[in-house]
Amino acid sequence: MTSPPENLQSLKLYDNRIKLPRWVQRLQHLVKLNLRSTRLSGHDGDVEVLGRMPNLAILHLLEKSFQGEELHFQIGIFRSLTVLVLRNFGDIKLVKFDQGAMPKLEQLQVRNDWRVSAETGCSANEVAFSSLDFLPSIKEARLWLNIIPDEQLKEIPDEVFLKASNFEEHFRTQLANNPRNPILKVGELENED
């Protein structure tokens, strides 16, 4: 596609792009965006391009949508975002929010699938969250940790449950620092796609 429909409100990009198409920044009416397997770089300005979309309210960053070790939401971006869905982090080790980023974010949904095999152990990415206290409008966070054993595994090792518990506790502690006292729901996400 060389140019998008002018009044496009919802878009799904599901492919190995590595860089956002140039026309994406012209989507002034876009309200909902889903990214999956796009492998965008957080250092190439793609986060800023998305964050400057004036009407973007719902953003789904699904499997392999970004590459690198840090997903950094900087001050002044995503000013209209109310829902952020993060699903399976790939190589990302840190999700960081600057003060002033996402001033209208009301709901944060986080899903992390941890694959466990007898040969390789747990493939869980131990991602950390930083500065959830800087989200001034957050009302609710949803967290879903899904442990997926392979067929040959007879029993899930205790260390996997310990990692999952530590991940949940870290997230809970970060969220508890937010002065709005948002609700944390642990369980399945709604409207994943």
CYANA upper distance limits for C-alpha pairs under 8 A (distance plus 0.5 A):
  2 THR  CA     23 TRP  CA      7.79
  3 SER  CA     23 TRP  CA      6.28
  4 PRO  CA      8 LEU  CA      7.74
  4 PRO  CA     23 TRP  CA      7.21
  4 PRO  CA     24 VAL  CA      8.24
  4 PRO  CA     27 LEU  CA      8.06
  6 GLU  CA     27 LEU  CA      7.37
  6 GLU  CA     29 HIS  CA      8.32
  7 ASN  CA     27 LEU  CA      7.91
  7 ASN  CA     28 GLN  CA      8.20
  7 ASN  CA     29 HIS  CA      6.15
  7 ASN  CA     30 LEU  CA      8.01
  8 LEU  CA     27 LEU  CA      7.26
  8 LEU  CA     29 HIS  CA      6.63
  8 LEU  CA     30 LEU  CA      6.24
  9 GLN  CA     29 HIS  CA      6.00
  9 GLN  CA     30 LEU  CA      4.46
  9 GLN  CA     31 VAL  CA      5.55
  9 GLN  CA     32 LYS  CA      6.90
 10 SER  CA     30 LEU  CA      6.29
 10 SER  CA     31 VAL  CA      6.45
 10 SER  CA     32 LYS  CA      5.16
 10 SER  CA     33 LEU  CA      6.35
 11 LEU  CA     30 LEU  CA      8.07
 11 LEU  CA     32 LYS  CA      6.93
 11 LEU  CA     33 LEU  CA      5.50
 11 LEU  CA     34 ASN  CA      6.86
 12 LYS  CA     33 LEU  CA      6.37
 12 LYS  CA     34 ASN  CA      5.12
 12 LYS  CA     35 LEU  CA      6.50
 12 LYS  CA     36 ARG  CA      8.48
 13 LEU  CA     33 LEU  CA      8.43
 13 LEU  CA     34 ASN  CA      6.76
 13 LEU  CA     35 LEU  CA      5.53
 13 LEU  CA     36 ARG  CA      6.88
 13 LEU  CA     38 THR  CA      7.54
 14 TYR  CA     34 ASN  CA      8.48
 14 TYR  CA     35 LEU  CA      6.46
 14 TYR  CA     36 ARG  CA      5.20
 14 TYR  CA     37 SER  CA      6.14
 14 TYR  CA     38 THR  CA      6.65
 15 ASP  CA     36 ARG  CA      7.24
 15 ASP  CA     37 SER  CA      5.70
 15 ASP  CA     38 THR  CA      5.57
 16 ASN  CA     37 SER  CA      6.11
 16 ASN  CA     38 THR  CA      5.01
 16 ASN  CA     39 ARG  CA      6.59
 17 ARG  CA     37 SER  CA      8.43
 17 ARG  CA     38 THR  CA      5.38
 17 ARG  CA     39 ARG  CA      7.01
 17 ARG  CA     40 LEU  CA      7.44
 18 ILE  CA     38 THR  CA      6.30
 18 ILE  CA     39 ARG  CA      5.45
 18 ILE  CA     40 LEU  CA      4.99
 18 ILE  CA     41 SER  CA      7.25
 19 LYS  CA     38 THR  CA      8.27
 19 LYS  CA     39 ARG  CA      8.35
 19 LYS  CA     40 LEU  CA      6.03
 19 LYS  CA     41 SER  CA      7.76
 19 LYS  CA     44 ASP  CA      8.37
 19 LYS  CA     46 ASP  CA      7.70
 20 LEU  CA     24 VAL  CA      7.37
 20 LEU  CA     40 LEU  CA      7.66
 20 LEU  CA     46 ASP  CA      6.97
 22 ARG  CA     26 ARG  CA      8.48
 23 TRP  CA     27 LEU  CA      7.74
 25 GLN  CA     49 VAL  CA      6.58
 25 GLN  CA     50 LEU  CA      7.72
 25 GLN  CA     53 MET  CA      7.48
 27 LEU  CA     53 MET  CA      7.68
 28 GLN  CA     53 MET  CA      6.57
 28 GLN  CA     54 PRO  CA      6.72
 28 GLN  CA     55 ASN  CA      7.19
 29 HIS  CA     54 PRO  CA      8.06
 29 HIS  CA     55 ASN  CA      6.39
 29 HIS  CA     56 LEU  CA      8.23
 30 LEU  CA     53 MET  CA      7.85
 30 LEU  CA     55 ASN  CA      6.44
 30 LEU  CA     56 LEU  CA      6.10
 31 VAL  CA     55 ASN  CA      5.84
 31 VAL  CA     56 LEU  CA      4.68
 31 VAL  CA     57 ALA  CA      5.69
 31 VAL  CA     58 ILE  CA      6.83
 32 LYS  CA     56 LEU  CA      6.42
 32 LYS  CA     57 ALA  CA      6.63
 32 LYS  CA     58 ILE  CA      5.17
 32 LYS  CA     59 LEU  CA      6.43
 33 LEU  CA     56 LEU  CA      8.00
 33 LEU  CA     58 ILE  CA      6.91
 33 LEU  CA     59 LEU  CA      5.56
 33 LEU  CA     60 HIS  CA      6.73
 34 ASN  CA     59 LEU  CA      6.54
 34 ASN  CA     60 HIS  CA      5.08
 34 ASN  CA     61 LEU  CA      6.73
 34 ASN  CA     62 LEU  CA      7.78
 34 ASN  CA    193 ASP  CA      7.83
 35 LEU  CA     60 HIS  CA      6.66
 35 LEU  CA     61 LEU  CA      5.72
 35 LEU  CA     62 LEU  CA      6.38
 35 LEU  CA     65 SER  CA      6.02
 36 ARG  CA     61 LEU  CA      7.08
 36 ARG  CA     62 LEU  CA      5.37
 36 ARG  CA     63 GLU  CA      5.84
 36 ARG  CA     64 LYS  CA      6.47
 36 ARG  CA     65 SER  CA      5.22
 37 SER  CA     62 LEU  CA      8.02
 37 SER  CA     63 GLU  CA      6.41
 37 SER  CA     64 LYS  CA      4.99
 37 SER  CA     65 SER  CA      5.37
 37 SER  CA     66 PHE  CA      8.36
 38 THR  CA     64 LYS  CA      6.92
 38 THR  CA     65 SER  CA      5.17
 38 THR  CA     66 PHE  CA      7.24
 39 ARG  CA     64 LYS  CA      5.95
 39 ARG  CA     65 SER  CA      5.30
 39 ARG  CA     66 PHE  CA      5.05
 39 ARG  CA     67 GLN  CA      5.75
 40 LEU  CA     46 ASP  CA      7.47
 40 LEU  CA     65 SER  CA      6.53
 40 LEU  CA     66 PHE  CA      4.99
 40 LEU  CA     67 GLN  CA      6.38
 41 SER  CA     45 GLY  CA      8.24
 41 SER  CA     46 ASP  CA      7.29
 41 SER  CA     66 PHE  CA      6.17
 41 SER  CA     67 GLN  CA      5.85
 41 SER  CA     68 GLY  CA      7.06
 42 GLY  CA     46 ASP  CA      6.64
 42 GLY  CA     47 VAL  CA      6.30
 42 GLY  CA     66 PHE  CA      7.16
 42 GLY  CA     67 GLN  CA      7.59
 42 GLY  CA     68 GLY  CA      7.55
 42 GLY  CA     70 GLU  CA      7.99
 42 GLY  CA     71 LEU  CA      6.75
 42 GLY  CA     72 HIS  CA      7.80
 43 HIS  CA     47 VAL  CA      8.47
 45 GLY  CA     49 VAL  CA      6.71
 46 ASP  CA     50 LEU  CA      6.77
 47 VAL  CA     51 GLY  CA      6.43
 47 VAL  CA     73 PHE  CA      7.91
 48 GLU  CA     52 ARG  CA      6.60
 48 GLU  CA     77 ILE  CA      7.15
 49 VAL  CA     53 MET  CA      7.46
 50 LEU  CA     78 PHE  CA      7.92
 51 GLY  CA     56 LEU  CA      8.45
 51 GLY  CA     77 ILE  CA      4.96
 51 GLY  CA     78 PHE  CA      4.67
 51 GLY  CA     79 ARG  CA      7.81
 52 ARG  CA     77 ILE  CA      6.21
 52 ARG  CA     78 PHE  CA      6.69
 52 ARG  CA     79 ARG  CA      8.12
 53 MET  CA     78 PHE  CA      7.72
 54 PRO  CA     78 PHE  CA      8.34
 54 PRO  CA     79 ARG  CA      7.71
 54 PRO  CA     80 SER  CA      7.00
 55 ASN  CA     80 SER  CA      6.32
 55 ASN  CA     81 LEU  CA      8.28
 56 LEU  CA     78 PHE  CA      7.75
 56 LEU  CA     80 SER  CA      6.34
 56 LEU  CA     81 LEU  CA      6.22
 57 ALA  CA     80 SER  CA      5.84
 57 ALA  CA     81 LEU  CA      4.39
 57 ALA  CA     82 THR  CA      5.63
 57 ALA  CA     83 VAL  CA      6.87
 58 ILE  CA     81 LEU  CA      6.40
 58 ILE  CA     82 THR  CA      6.67
 58 ILE  CA     83 VAL  CA      5.30
 58 ILE  CA     84 LEU  CA      6.57
 59 LEU  CA     81 LEU  CA      7.88
 59 LEU  CA     83 VAL  CA      6.89
 59 LEU  CA     84 LEU  CA      5.58
 59 LEU  CA     85 VAL  CA      6.73
 60 HIS  CA     84 LEU  CA      6.55
 60 HIS  CA     85 VAL  CA      5.09
 60 HIS  CA     86 LEU  CA      6.73
 60 HIS  CA     87 ARG  CA      8.32
 60 HIS  CA    193 ASP  CA      8.15
 61 LEU  CA     65 SER  CA      6.27
 61 LEU  CA     66 PHE  CA      8.32
 61 LEU  CA     84 LEU  CA      8.29
 61 LEU  CA     85 VAL  CA      6.50
 61 LEU  CA     86 LEU  CA      5.54
 61 LEU  CA     87 ARG  CA      6.81
 62 LEU  CA     85 VAL  CA      8.02
 62 LEU  CA     86 LEU  CA      6.44
 62 LEU  CA     87 ARG  CA      5.12
 62 LEU  CA     88 ASN  CA      6.90
 62 LEU  CA     89 PHE  CA      8.39
 63 GLU  CA     87 ARG  CA      6.43
 63 GLU  CA     88 ASN  CA      5.67
 63 GLU  CA     89 PHE  CA      7.06
 63 GLU  CA     90 GLY  CA      7.47
 64 LYS  CA     88 ASN  CA      7.96
 64 LYS  CA     89 PHE  CA      7.35
 64 LYS  CA     90 GLY  CA      6.29
 66 PHE  CA     71 LEU  CA      8.27
 66 PHE  CA     90 GLY  CA      8.45
 66 PHE  CA     92 ILE  CA      8.49
 67 GLN  CA     90 GLY  CA      7.72
 67 GLN  CA     91 ASP  CA      6.92
 67 GLN  CA     92 ILE  CA      7.38
 68 GLY  CA     91 ASP  CA      6.49
 68 GLY  CA     92 ILE  CA      6.31
 69 GLU  CA     91 ASP  CA      6.01
 69 GLU  CA     92 ILE  CA      4.49
 69 GLU  CA     93 LYS  CA      5.50
 69 GLU  CA     94 LEU  CA      6.97
 70 GLU  CA     92 ILE  CA      5.80
 70 GLU  CA     93 LYS  CA      6.40
 70 GLU  CA     94 LEU  CA      5.29
 70 GLU  CA     95 VAL  CA      6.47
 70 GLU  CA     96 LYS  CA      7.99
 71 LEU  CA     92 ILE  CA      7.24
 71 LEU  CA     94 LEU  CA      6.75
 71 LEU  CA     95 VAL  CA      5.34
 71 LEU  CA     96 LYS  CA      6.79
 72 HIS  CA     94 LEU  CA      8.43
 72 HIS  CA     95 VAL  CA      6.48
 72 HIS  CA     96 LYS  CA      5.33
 72 HIS  CA     97 PHE  CA      6.67
 72 HIS  CA     98 ASP  CA      8.22
 73 PHE  CA     77 ILE  CA      7.70
 73 PHE  CA     95 VAL  CA      8.42
 73 PHE  CA     96 LYS  CA      6.60
 73 PHE  CA     97 PHE  CA      5.40
 73 PHE  CA     98 ASP  CA      6.62
 73 PHE  CA    101 ALA  CA      6.68
 73 PHE  CA    102 MET  CA      8.48
 74 GLN  CA     97 PHE  CA      6.89
 74 GLN  CA     98 ASP  CA      5.53
 74 GLN  CA     99 GLN  CA      8.19
 74 GLN  CA    100 GLY  CA      8.07
 74 GLN  CA    101 ALA  CA      6.01
 75 ILE  CA     98 ASP  CA      5.90
 75 ILE  CA     99 GLN  CA      6.48
 75 ILE  CA    100 GLY  CA      5.15
 75 ILE  CA    101 ALA  CA      4.84
 75 ILE  CA    102 MET  CA      8.47
 76 GLY  CA    100 GLY  CA      6.25
 76 GLY  CA    101 ALA  CA      5.77
 76 GLY  CA    102 MET  CA      8.02
 77 ILE  CA    100 GLY  CA      8.42
 77 ILE  CA    101 ALA  CA      5.89
 77 ILE  CA    102 MET  CA      6.85
 78 PHE  CA    101 ALA  CA      6.95
 78 PHE  CA    102 MET  CA      5.45
 78 PHE  CA    103 PRO  CA      8.19
 79 ARG  CA    101 ALA  CA      7.54
 79 ARG  CA    102 MET  CA      5.75
 79 ARG  CA    103 PRO  CA      6.34
 79 ARG  CA    104 LYS  CA      6.99
 80 SER  CA    102 MET  CA      7.65
 80 SER  CA    103 PRO  CA      8.08
 80 SER  CA    104 LYS  CA      6.50
 80 SER  CA    105 LEU  CA      8.20
 81 LEU  CA    102 MET  CA      6.60
 81 LEU  CA    103 PRO  CA      8.31
 81 LEU  CA    104 LYS  CA      6.41
 81 LEU  CA    105 LEU  CA      5.94
 82 THR  CA    102 MET  CA      8.34
 82 THR  CA    104 LYS  CA      5.92
 82 THR  CA    105 LEU  CA      4.46
 82 THR  CA    106 GLU  CA      5.57
 82 THR  CA    107 GLN  CA      6.85
 83 VAL  CA    105 LEU  CA      6.40
 83 VAL  CA    106 GLU  CA      6.68
 83 VAL  CA    107 GLN  CA      5.37
 83 VAL  CA    108 LEU  CA      6.51
 83 VAL  CA    109 GLN  CA      8.26
 84 LEU  CA    105 LEU  CA      7.89
 84 LEU  CA    107 GLN  CA      6.96
 84 LEU  CA    108 LEU  CA      5.53
 84 LEU  CA    109 GLN  CA      6.70
 85 VAL  CA    108 LEU  CA      6.55
 85 VAL  CA    109 GLN  CA      5.12
 85 VAL  CA    110 VAL  CA      6.52
 85 VAL  CA    192 GLU  CA      8.43
 86 LEU  CA    108 LEU  CA      8.38
 86 LEU  CA    109 GLN  CA      6.62
 86 LEU  CA    110 VAL  CA      5.39
 86 LEU  CA    111 ARG  CA      6.82
 87 ARG  CA    110 VAL  CA      6.33
 87 ARG  CA    111 ARG  CA      5.13
 87 ARG  CA    112 ASN  CA      6.38
 88 ASN  CA    111 ARG  CA      6.61
 88 ASN  CA    112 ASN  CA      5.15
 88 ASN  CA    113 ASP  CA      6.59
 89 PHE  CA     93 LYS  CA      8.35
 89 PHE  CA    112 ASN  CA      7.58
 89 PHE  CA    125 ASN  CA      7.36
 89 PHE  CA    127 VAL  CA      7.88
 90 GLY  CA    125 ASN  CA      7.35
 91 ASP  CA    125 ASN  CA      7.55
 92 ILE  CA    125 ASN  CA      8.13
 92 ILE  CA    127 VAL  CA      6.90
 93 LYS  CA    125 ASN  CA      7.68
 93 LYS  CA    126 GLU  CA      6.88
 93 LYS  CA    127 VAL  CA      4.75
 93 LYS  CA    128 ALA  CA      6.55
 94 LEU  CA    127 VAL  CA      5.94
 94 LEU  CA    128 ALA  CA      5.32
 94 LEU  CA    129 PHE  CA      6.28
 94 LEU  CA    130 SER  CA      7.70
 95 VAL  CA    127 VAL  CA      7.83
 95 VAL  CA    128 ALA  CA      6.77
 95 VAL  CA    129 PHE  CA      5.35
 95 VAL  CA    130 SER  CA      6.69
 96 LYS  CA    129 PHE  CA      6.43
 96 LYS  CA    130 SER  CA      5.19
 96 LYS  CA    131 SER  CA      6.73
 96 LYS  CA    132 LEU  CA      8.40
 97 PHE  CA    101 ALA  CA      6.87
 97 PHE  CA    130 SER  CA      6.90
 97 PHE  CA    131 SER  CA      5.97
 97 PHE  CA    132 LEU  CA      7.10
 97 PHE  CA    134 PHE  CA      7.25
 97 PHE  CA    135 LEU  CA      8.18
 98 ASP  CA    131 SER  CA      7.38
 98 ASP  CA    134 PHE  CA      7.11
 99 GLN  CA    131 SER  CA      8.31
 99 GLN  CA    134 PHE  CA      5.36
 99 GLN  CA    135 LEU  CA      7.76
100 GLY  CA    134 PHE  CA      7.58
100 GLY  CA    135 LEU  CA      8.19
101 ALA  CA    134 PHE  CA      8.31
101 ALA  CA    135 LEU  CA      7.87
102 MET  CA    135 LEU  CA      7.17
103 PRO  CA    135 LEU  CA      6.81
103 PRO  CA    136 PRO  CA      6.36
103 PRO  CA    137 SER  CA      6.78
104 LYS  CA    135 LEU  CA      8.49
104 LYS  CA    136 PRO  CA      7.77
104 LYS  CA    137 SER  CA      5.87
104 LYS  CA    138 ILE  CA      8.03
105 LEU  CA    135 LEU  CA      7.34
105 LEU  CA    136 PRO  CA      8.19
105 LEU  CA    137 SER  CA      6.13
105 LEU  CA    138 ILE  CA      6.04
106 GLU  CA    137 SER  CA      5.87
106 GLU  CA    138 ILE  CA      4.52
106 GLU  CA    139 LYS  CA      5.51
106 GLU  CA    140 GLU  CA      6.88
107 GLN  CA    138 ILE  CA      6.42
107 GLN  CA    139 LYS  CA      6.61
107 GLN  CA    140 GLU  CA      5.44
107 GLN  CA    141 ALA  CA      6.08
107 GLN  CA    142 ARG  CA      8.27
108 LEU  CA    138 ILE  CA      8.14
108 LEU  CA    140 GLU  CA      7.06
108 LEU  CA    141 ALA  CA      5.17
108 LEU  CA    142 ARG  CA      6.80
109 GLN  CA    141 ALA  CA      6.17
109 GLN  CA    142 ARG  CA      5.13
109 GLN  CA    143 LEU  CA      6.57
109 GLN  CA    189 LEU  CA      7.50
110 VAL  CA    141 ALA  CA      8.23
110 VAL  CA    142 ARG  CA      6.57
110 VAL  CA    143 LEU  CA      5.39
110 VAL  CA    144 TRP  CA      6.78
111 ARG  CA    143 LEU  CA      6.38
111 ARG  CA    144 TRP  CA      5.16
111 ARG  CA    145 LEU  CA      6.38
111 ARG  CA    146 ASN  CA      8.09
111 ARG  CA    189 LEU  CA      8.04
112 ASN  CA    124 ALA  CA      8.47
112 ASN  CA    144 TRP  CA      6.92
112 ASN  CA    145 LEU  CA      5.57
112 ASN  CA    146 ASN  CA      6.75
113 ASP  CA    124 ALA  CA      7.80
113 ASP  CA    145 LEU  CA      6.48
113 ASP  CA    146 ASN  CA      5.13
113 ASP  CA    147 ILE  CA      6.51
113 ASP  CA    148 ILE  CA      7.45
114 TRP  CA    122 CYS  CA      7.15
114 TRP  CA    123 SER  CA      6.33
114 TRP  CA    124 ALA  CA      5.11
114 TRP  CA    125 ASN  CA      8.06
114 TRP  CA    145 LEU  CA      7.85
114 TRP  CA    146 ASN  CA      6.48
114 TRP  CA    147 ILE  CA      5.30
114 TRP  CA    148 ILE  CA      6.40
115 ARG  CA    122 CYS  CA      6.34
115 ARG  CA    123 SER  CA      5.83
115 ARG  CA    124 ALA  CA      7.11
115 ARG  CA    147 ILE  CA      6.55
115 ARG  CA    148 ILE  CA      5.21
115 ARG  CA    149 PRO  CA      6.35
115 ARG  CA    150 ASP  CA      7.84
116 VAL  CA    120 THR  CA      7.89
116 VAL  CA    121 GLY  CA      5.82
116 VAL  CA    122 CYS  CA      4.84
116 VAL  CA    123 SER  CA      6.70
116 VAL  CA    147 ILE  CA      7.60
116 VAL  CA    148 ILE  CA      6.45
116 VAL  CA    149 PRO  CA      5.08
116 VAL  CA    150 ASP  CA      6.63
116 VAL  CA    153 LEU  CA      8.37
116 VAL  CA    156 ILE  CA      7.90
117 SER  CA    121 GLY  CA      5.52
117 SER  CA    122 CYS  CA      7.05
117 SER  CA    149 PRO  CA      6.43
117 SER  CA    150 ASP  CA      5.65
117 SER  CA    152 GLN  CA      7.81
117 SER  CA    153 LEU  CA      6.54
118 ALA  CA    150 ASP  CA      8.01
118 ALA  CA    152 GLN  CA      7.12
118 ALA  CA    153 LEU  CA      5.79
122 CYS  CA    160 VAL  CA      7.03
126 GLU  CA    163 LYS  CA      8.48
126 GLU  CA    167 PHE  CA      7.69
127 VAL  CA    167 PHE  CA      8.29
128 ALA  CA    167 PHE  CA      8.21
128 ALA  CA    170 HIS  CA      7.94
128 ALA  CA    171 PHE  CA      8.12
129 PHE  CA    170 HIS  CA      8.33
129 PHE  CA    171 PHE  CA      7.14
129 PHE  CA    174 GLN  CA      7.60
130 SER  CA    174 GLN  CA      7.51
131 SER  CA    135 LEU  CA      8.33
131 SER  CA    174 GLN  CA      7.47
132 LEU  CA    174 GLN  CA      6.28
132 LEU  CA    175 LEU  CA      6.17
132 LEU  CA    177 ASN  CA      7.80
132 LEU  CA    178 ASN  CA      6.86
133 ASP  CA    174 GLN  CA      7.47
133 ASP  CA    175 LEU  CA      7.02
133 ASP  CA    176 ALA  CA      8.31
133 ASP  CA    177 ASN  CA      5.78
133 ASP  CA    178 ASN  CA      4.27
133 ASP  CA    179 PRO  CA      7.29
134 PHE  CA    178 ASN  CA      7.50
135 LEU  CA    178 ASN  CA      7.79
136 PRO  CA    178 ASN  CA      8.37
136 PRO  CA    180 ARG  CA      7.65
137 SER  CA    180 ARG  CA      7.84
138 ILE  CA    180 ARG  CA      7.43
138 ILE  CA    182 PRO  CA      6.60
139 LYS  CA    180 ARG  CA      7.61
139 LYS  CA    181 ASN  CA      7.99
139 LYS  CA    182 PRO  CA      5.00
139 LYS  CA    183 ILE  CA      6.77
140 GLU  CA    182 PRO  CA      5.48
140 GLU  CA    183 ILE  CA      5.14
140 GLU  CA    184 LEU  CA      6.41
140 GLU  CA    185 LYS  CA      8.07
141 ALA  CA    182 PRO  CA      7.42
141 ALA  CA    183 ILE  CA      6.68
141 ALA  CA    184 LEU  CA      5.37
141 ALA  CA    185 LYS  CA      6.76
142 ARG  CA    184 LEU  CA      6.27
142 ARG  CA    185 LYS  CA      5.22
142 ARG  CA    186 VAL  CA      6.23
142 ARG  CA    187 GLY  CA      7.60
142 ARG  CA    188 GLU  CA      8.41
142 ARG  CA    189 LEU  CA      7.39
143 LEU  CA    168 GLU  CA      8.28
143 LEU  CA    184 LEU  CA      7.88
143 LEU  CA    185 LYS  CA      6.74
143 LEU  CA    186 VAL  CA      5.25
143 LEU  CA    187 GLY  CA      6.69
143 LEU  CA    188 GLU  CA      8.06
143 LEU  CA    189 LEU  CA      8.16
144 TRP  CA    186 VAL  CA      6.22
144 TRP  CA    187 GLY  CA      5.47
144 TRP  CA    188 GLU  CA      6.15
144 TRP  CA    189 LEU  CA      7.41
145 LEU  CA    164 ALA  CA      7.48
145 LEU  CA    187 GLY  CA      8.22
149 PRO  CA    153 LEU  CA      6.79
149 PRO  CA    156 ILE  CA      7.42
156 ILE  CA    160 VAL  CA      7.48
157 PRO  CA    161 PHE  CA      7.79
158 ASP  CA    162 LEU  CA      6.77
159 GLU  CA    163 LYS  CA      6.63
160 VAL  CA    164 ALA  CA      6.73
161 PHE  CA    165 SER  CA      6.52
162 LEU  CA    166 ASN  CA      6.58
163 LYS  CA    167 PHE  CA      6.61
164 ALA  CA    168 GLU  CA      6.72
165 SER  CA    169 GLU  CA      6.57
166 ASN  CA    170 HIS  CA      6.54
167 PHE  CA    171 PHE  CA      6.75
168 GLU  CA    172 ARG  CA      6.51
169 GLU  CA    173 THR  CA      6.52
170 HIS  CA    174 GLN  CA      6.70
171 PHE  CA    175 LEU  CA      6.66
172 ARG  CA    176 ALA  CA      6.56
172 ARG  CA    184 LEU  CA      7.95
173 THR  CA    177 ASN  CA      7.12
174 GLN  CA    178 ASN  CA      7.92
175 LEU  CA    181 ASN  CA      8.11
175 LEU  CA    182 PRO  CA      7.64
176 ALA  CA    181 ASN  CA      6.84
176 ALA  CA    182 PRO  CA      8.15
177 ASN  CA    181 ASN  CA      8.33
178 ASN  CA    182 PRO  CA      7.79
